[in-house]
Amino acid sequence: MLLPELSCAHLPVYQEETPEKLVRMPDLTGFEKTEVIIPRASRTVYDQAIRSTGATIITVENEEELRKKIGPKTAMIYIDAEKESFLPLEIISKIAKPLNVPIFVDAAAHILTFSNVHLSRGADVVAFSGGKGLKAPGSCGLLLGRKDLLMSTWQVAAPHHGLGRDNKVAREEHIGMLAAVETWVEMDHKNEMQNWVNWLENIGKQAATVKGVSFRIRMPDPELIHHVTPYLFITWNPDELHVTGLEVSEELGNTFPRVGVAIYRDEPGLTGISLVGYMTVPGDDKIAASRIRGVIARKRSSKPATAMKAASANMLGRWDVDVQFYNSWDKQQLFIDQQEGDYFSGVHKSDFSEREINGTIEGNEINMQSTWLIPGNRIQTTFKRIVSGETVSGDIDVHEFLSAKFSAKRVESEIVKKPVVFPKGRHQGSNFLI
């Protein structure tokens, strides 16, 4: 299938793609355009792909800031399609078009539309994930838009050498992407939606055979074009079944055959799990229904409420922390300045950040967590282990960055018994030094 070619005869060709520049990136010395503007709501971990080019990210809060910060150095404006209402595409386009600044829309989780809704509203290029709604190979994506910009993309992409050489997509994946688009255009989407609903109903009905369990299905808003899928919510009273949605989710995701579910946001008297339909294929519902019912239905004894053991140690003070990753060591610090019984808080300092850390100590076992948040990045660090006197050692979970080991030792500050003298002569009747 050939996608309709978009006319760009009236648009200027973007001039930053000369081969000499491509092989120098991410060193942008001498480049005319080195900045990419991103509205605040569109800053996510995925804009690392833009930062890796060497471009300077310019974050804007509103239309007024966009007008002030767009200029000769602006190479592109990036928008996360799901956060586009923060600064509507039509407004951005009205400002960018007269300055010949292209607008890129990241619509990874959106469905493919013809004519494309993002391009019709002012975007110059829009990107879709192959591995989501299109069900193409997960390493693939689809770019639509201005031909001059797409040719620049082709020029920098593998197998050509330069910044995009490491982002290689195999030939068979190219064909898989093409087949997925052709299938998408020809498929009966209403029938597919009904299949998803039928499969979720089967899972929900099986779960509901357990006394105390109920389910409901939420249909997508027909006006939405992202995450277009029905949702299944399975809920129960944790006091009756003696298990929470978190515990069920952990077991389903960590024992074979694994079933990926989300945790239902607990309400008073309710817990549960949720599933979506749009990534399922025939037969998945039978496996999921059997597994989910089996985990929920298992007989469990009630868990008597137990108070936390009294803290056996005082965490106050400064701690020097050695962290062992798989192939490197790092030295960090903890400054714990508050402790009330089993709870403590302070500052976690690493090479590049200082962030708040909060924790609990039950007996001699500690759990503490800090989260580093900056625009476009989030690193969550969770510590767990045993405190013994002036030392702590144990494990660290770094979320998507796997795990590490740590050891910490309290540092005792010495009192220097020496008077501190405040200089007088420089401050008596004069506003300047002689």
C-alpha positions in Angstrom: 0.0 0.0 0.0 1.3 3.4 -0.9 0.4 6.2 1.5 -0.8 9.4 -0.1 2.1 11.7 -0.7 1.8 15.1 0.9 2.5 18.0 -1.3 5.3 20.2 0.0 6.2 22.2 -3.0 5.3 25.5 -1.2 7.3 24.6 1.8 11.1 25.3 2.3 13.3 22.3 2.4 15.0 21.9 5.8 18.7 22.5 5.3 20.4 20.9 8.4 20.9 17.4 6.9 24.2 17.8 5.0 26.4 14.7 5.5 29.2 16.6 7.2 26.7 17.6 9.9 25.2 14.2 10.3 28.5 12.5 11.0 29.4 15.1 13.6 26.3 14.9 15.7 25.8 15.1 18.7 28.6 17.8 18.4 26.5 20.7 17.2 29.3 23.2 17.0 28.7 25.5 14.0 25.1 24.4 13.5 22.6 27.1 12.9 19.7 25.3 14.6 20.5 23.7 18.0 17.4 24.1 20.0 14.2 22.0 20.3 11.1 23.5 22.0 8.9 21.2 24.1 5.8 22.4 26.0 6.1 21.5 29.7 3.4 18.9 29.7 5.2 17.1 26.8 8.4 16.5 28.7 8.7 12.8 29.3 11.5 10.1 29.6 11.1 9.6 25.8 12.5 13.0 24.9 15.9 11.5 25.7 15.9 10.6 22.0 15.9 14.3 21.3 18.5 15.1 23.9 20.8 12.4 22.5 21.2 14.5 19.3 23.0 17.2 21.3 20.1 19.6 21.0 19.3 22.0 23.8 15.8 21.5 25.1 13.8 24.7 25.6 10.8 24.2 27.8 7.8 26.5 27.5 4.9 26.9 29.8 2.4 28.7 27.6 1.7 30.5 24.3 3.4 33.7 25.5 6.6 31.8 26.3 6.6 30.0 23.0 6.4 33.3 21.1 9.4 34.6 23.1 11.6 31.6 22.9 11.1 30.4 19.3 13.7 31.9 16.9 16.6 31.3 14.5 18.1 28.5 16.6 14.8 26.5 16.8 15.2 23.3 14.9 11.9 21.8 15.8 8.9 21.8 18.2 8.1 18.5 19.8 4.7 17.6 21.2 3.5 14.5 23.0 0.1 13.9 21.4 -1.5 12.8 24.7 -0.6 16.1 26.3 -1.4 18.3 23.3 -4.3 20.0 25.0 -1.7 21.8 27.3 -0.8 24.0 24.3 -3.1 23.1 21.3 -1.5 22.2 18.0 -3.4 24.9 16.1 -1.9 27.6 18.3 1.6 26.1 18.0 1.2 25.8 14.2 0.1 29.4 13.9 3.3 30.6 15.6 5.7 28.1 14.0 4.6 28.1 10.3 5.6 31.7 9.5 9.1 31.0 10.9 9.4 27.7 9.0 9.9 25.7 12.2 8.7 22.1 11.8 6.3 20.5 14.3 6.8 16.9 15.3 4.0 15.0 17.1 4.7 11.8 19.0 1.5 9.8 18.6 3.0 6.4 19.7 -0.1 5.1 21.3 -2.6 6.7 18.9 -4.5 4.9 16.2 -3.7 5.5 12.6 -6.2 7.8 10.8 -6.7 8.8 7.2 -6.5 11.6 6.5 -4.2 12.0 9.5 -5.8 14.1 12.2 -2.5 15.5 13.5 -1.2 16.5 10.1 -4.5 18.1 9.3 -4.3 20.2 12.4 -0.9 21.6 11.7 1.8 19.0 12.4 4.6 18.5 9.9 5.6 15.0 10.9 3.7 12.5 13.1 5.2 9.3 14.5 3.4 6.1 15.4 4.6 3.0 17.3 4.6 -0.2 15.3 4.3 -2.3 18.4 1.2 -0.8 19.9 -2.2 -0.5 18.1 -0.7 -1.4 14.7 0.6 -4.7 16.1 3.7 -4.5 13.9 7.2 -5.6 15.2 8.0 -3.7 18.4 11.2 -2.2 17.0 9.4 -0.4 14.2 7.6 2.9 13.8 5.8 4.8 11.2 6.5 8.4 10.2 4.0 10.4 8.1 4.3 14.0 6.9 6.3 16.4 4.8 8.4 14.6 2.2 11.4 16.8 2.6 11.6 16.1 6.3 11.0 12.4 5.8 13.8 12.3 3.3 16.0 13.9 5.9 15.0 11.2 8.3 15.8 8.5 5.8 19.2 10.1 5.2 20.2 9.9 8.9 18.7 6.5 9.5 20.5 3.1 9.3 22.1 1.7 7.2 23.5 5.2 6.5 26.3 6.2 8.9 25.8 9.0 11.4 23.7 9.5 14.5 21.0 7.0 13.5 23.3 4.1 12.5 22.7 2.3 15.8 18.9 2.4 15.4 18.9 -0.4 12.8 15.7 -2.1 11.8 15.9 -5.4 9.9 14.5 -5.9 6.4 11.9 -8.4 7.6 10.7 -5.8 10.2 10.3 -3.2 7.4 8.0 -5.7 5.7 6.2 -6.5 8.9 5.5 -2.8 9.4 4.2 -2.5 5.8 2.0 -5.5 6.3 0.6 -4.1 9.6 -0.4 -0.8 7.9 -2.0 -2.6 5.0 -3.9 -4.9 7.5 -4.9 -1.8 9.6 -6.5 -0.1 6.5 -8.4 -3.2 5.5 -9.5 -4.6 8.8 -13.0 -4.4 10.4 -12.2 -2.3 13.5 -15.7 -2.7 14.9 -15.4 -6.5 14.8 -12.0 -6.3 16.4 -13.4 -4.1 19.2 -16.2 -6.6 19.8 -13.7 -9.5 19.9 -11.8 -7.6 22.6 -15.0 -7.0 24.6 -15.9 -10.7 24.3 -12.5 -11.9 25.5 -12.6 -9.5 28.5 -16.1 -10.6 29.4 -14.9 -14.2 29.4 -12.1 -13.3 31.8 -14.4 -11.2 34.0 -17.2 -13.9 34.2 -14.7 -16.6 35.2 -13.3 -14.3 37.9 -16.8 -13.5 39.1 -17.5 -17.2 39.8 -15.4 -16.6 42.9 -17.8 -15.5 45.7 -17.4 -11.8 46.4 -15.7 -10.9 43.1 -17.4 -8.6 40.5 -16.3 -7.1 37.2 -17.2 -4.3 34.8 -16.1 -3.2 31.4 -15.4 0.4 30.4 -15.7 1.1 26.7 -13.4 3.8 25.1 -14.7 7.2 24.3 -15.5 7.2 20.6 -13.9 10.6 20.2 -10.5 9.3 21.5 -7.7 8.3 19.1 -5.2 7.1 21.8 -5.3 3.8 23.8 -8.5 2.9 22.0 -9.4 -0.2 24.0 -12.0 -1.5 26.4 -10.9 -1.9 30.0 -11.8 -4.8 32.3 -11.9 -4.0 36.1 -12.1 -7.0 38.5 -12.7 -6.0 42.1 -13.3 -7.6 45.5 -13.2 -6.8 49.2 -9.7 -7.6 50.5 -11.0 -8.3 54.0 -13.2 -11.1 52.6 -10.7 -12.8 50.3 -7.6 -11.9 52.3 -5.6 -10.7 49.3 -5.0 -7.4 47.6 -4.9 -6.4 44.0 -1.2 -5.7 44.4 -0.5 -9.2 45.7 -2.6 -10.8 42.8 -0.7 -8.6 40.3 2.7 -9.6 41.7 1.8 -13.3 41.5 0.4 -13.2 38.0 3.4 -11.3 36.7 6.0 -13.4 38.3 4.8 -17.0 37.9 4.2 -19.0 34.8 2.2 -18.6 32.6 2.6 -14.9 33.3 -0.4 -12.5 32.9 0.3 -8.7 32.8 -2.4 -6.8 34.7 -2.5 -3.3 36.3 -3.5 -2.7 39.9 -6.9 -1.3 40.4 -6.8 1.9 42.4 -8.1 0.9 45.8 -11.4 2.4 47.0 -12.8 2.1 50.5 -13.6 -1.6 50.9 -12.4 -2.5 47.4 -9.2 -3.8 45.7 -8.6 -5.4 42.4 -6.9 -5.6 39.0 -7.5 -4.2 35.5 -6.8 -5.4 32.0 -7.0 -3.9 28.5 -8.1 -5.7 25.4 -6.2 -4.2 22.5 -3.0 -6.3 22.7 -4.8 -9.6 23.1 -5.0 -12.3 20.4 -7.3 -15.4 20.2 -6.7 -17.8 23.0 -5.2 -15.2 25.4 -8.5 -14.9 27.2 -8.7 -18.6 28.1 -5.2 -18.5 29.6 -5.8 -15.3 31.5 -9.3 -16.3 32.8 -7.9 -19.6 34.2 -4.9 -18.0 35.8 -6.7 -15.0 37.3 -9.5 -17.1 38.7 -7.1 -19.5 40.2 -5.0 -16.9 42.0 -8.0 -15.0 43.4 -9.9 -18.1 44.4 -7.1 -19.6 46.5 -8.1 -20.1 50.1 -6.1 -17.8 52.4 -6.3 -17.3 56.1 -7.0 -13.9 57.5 -4.1 -11.6 58.2 -4.3 -10.2 61.7 -3.4 -6.6 61.9 0.0 -6.3 63.5 1.7 -3.2 64.7 5.1 -2.4 63.4 8.0 -3.5 65.6 9.5 -0.7 67.6 12.6 0.8 65.9 15.7 -0.7 67.4 18.1 2.0 65.9 18.3 5.7 65.5 18.9 6.7 61.9 19.7 10.4 62.6 22.9 11.7 61.2 25.1 11.6 58.1 25.7 8.3 56.4 28.4 7.6 53.8 27.0 5.1 51.2 28.9 2.9 48.9 26.8 1.6 46.0 27.9 -1.4 43.9 26.3 -1.6 40.5 27.2 -4.4 38.1 30.3 -2.8 36.8 31.0 0.2 38.9 31.0 1.7 42.4 29.5 5.0 43.4 29.8 7.0 46.6 26.6 8.7 47.9 25.4 10.2 51.1 22.4 10.2 53.3 21.6 13.1 55.7 18.8 11.9 58.0 17.5 14.9 60.0 14.1 13.7 61.3 12.9 10.5 63.0 9.7 9.9 64.8 9.4 6.4 66.1 9.5 4.0 63.1 9.6 6.8 60.4 12.5 9.0 59.3 13.3 11.4 56.5 16.2 13.4 55.1 18.2 14.1 52.0 19.8 11.5 49.6 22.8 13.0 47.8 24.4 11.5 44.7 26.9 12.8 42.2 24.3 14.7 40.2 21.3 15.3 42.5 19.9 15.9 46.0 16.5 14.6 46.7 14.2 13.9 49.6 14.4 10.4 51.1 11.7 8.8 53.4 11.8 5.5 55.2 10.6 3.2 57.9 12.6 1.1 60.4 10.8 -1.9 61.9 13.0 -3.5 64.5 16.3 -3.5 62.7 15.0 -3.7 59.1 14.9 -0.5 57.1 13.0 0.4 53.9 13.7 3.8 52.4 13.0 5.4 49.0 14.0 8.5 47.1 12.8 9.8 43.7 14.8 12.0 41.4 12.5 14.1 39.2 13.7 16.4 36.4 11.9 17.3 33.2 12.1 14.3 31.0 13.5 11.9 33.6 12.6 10.0 36.7 14.8 7.6 38.8 13.3 5.9 41.8 15.7 4.3 44.3 14.4 1.9 47.0 16.8 0.6 49.7 16.0 -2.4 51.9 18.1 -4.2 54.5 19.3 -4.5 58.1 20.8 -1.8 60.3 23.4 -2.9 62.8 24.7 -0.2 65.1 26.6 2.3 62.9 26.3 0.4 59.6 23.6 -0.6 57.1 24.0 -2.9 54.2 21.6 -4.5 51.7 19.9 -4.2 48.4 18.8 -1.4 46.1 16.0 -1.6 43.5 16.5 1.1 40.8 13.1 0.4 39.1 13.8 0.0 35.3 17.5 0.1 35.9 17.5 -3.1 37.8 19.3 -3.5 41.1 22.5 -2.8 43.1 24.1 -3.5 46.5 24.9 -0.9 49.1 26.6 -0.5 52.4 26.4 2.6 54.6 28.3 3.8 57.6 27.3 6.6 60.0 29.8 9.4 60.1 30.4 11.0 63.5 31.3 14.6 63.3 34.0 15.8 65.7 33.5 18.9 67.7 36.3 21.3 67.1 36.8 23.2 70.3 38.2 26.4 68.8 36.7 29.9 69.0 35.5 31.5 65.8 36.4 35.2 65.6 34.3 37.5 63.5 36.5 40.1 61.7 35.8 43.6 62.9 38.0 46.1 61.1 36.4 45.7 57.7 33.0 46.6 59.0 33.5 49.7 61.2 32.3 52.9 59.7 33.2 52.0 56.1 31.4 50.6 53.1 34.6 49.7 51.3 37.8 47.9 51.9 41.2 49.7 52.0 
